[in-house]
Amino acid sequence: MAPHQEQYDEAMFAFSQSDYDSAIAGLKAVLAEDPTHFDAQLSLGMAYYRKGDYVTAIAEGHKAEK
């Protein structure tokens, strides 16, 4: 299993349950340990989008683009 995969999976489960605050916390934890984790970065933007925080969602999406 890839590093941080379990933590990422837990964050995505929270996302799928519409628990966006938990998803954001989990995804940020993954990114703190692996800033190049593309899926976590992209998912973080989507979690902010689902919360209605469009400015942060766009900023996180731009980070994923890089």
N, C-alpha and C positions, 0 to 999 in steps of 0.2 A: 504494500500500500504506500502511496506517495506521502511524503511528509505533510502534515496538517490536513490530510484527507478526512479524517474522522471529525475534526473540528469544523471543517468546511461543510461536511455532510449534515452535521447538527445545525449549523446556521441555515442551511438550505431547507432543512425540515421546518425550522421555525418560520422561514419565509413562506413555505407552502401552507402553513397554518395561519397566515396573516399576522404573525407575531413579529412585526418588522423591527421593533426595538431590540429584541433578542437576536434577530438575524444581523442587524447592524453591529451589535456588540461582538458577535461571533466572527463576522467577516473582518472587522477591524483588528481583532486578535490574530487572525490568520495573516493579515497584511503586516501587522507589527513584526511578525516573525519571518515573513517572506513577502517583501514589498513587490515582487515580480509575479505574484500569483494572479494571473490574468482573470480567471473565472471569479475569484473573490472580489477583485476590483470592479468588474462589470456588474456582478450581483449586488455589490454595495450601492452602486448607482441606481439599480432597479429598486432596491429596498427604500431608498430615499424618495424615489419617484412614487412608489405606492403609498408612502406616507403623505405625499403632497408637497414635499420639500423639493420643488423643481430646480431651484438654484443650486443646491447641493448635489442633486442628482446629475445635473449637467456637468458640474465641476468634477465629480467622481468619474463620469463617463469620459471626460477629456483625459483624465489620468490613465484610464484603460487604453485609450487610443495610442498613448505614448508607449 
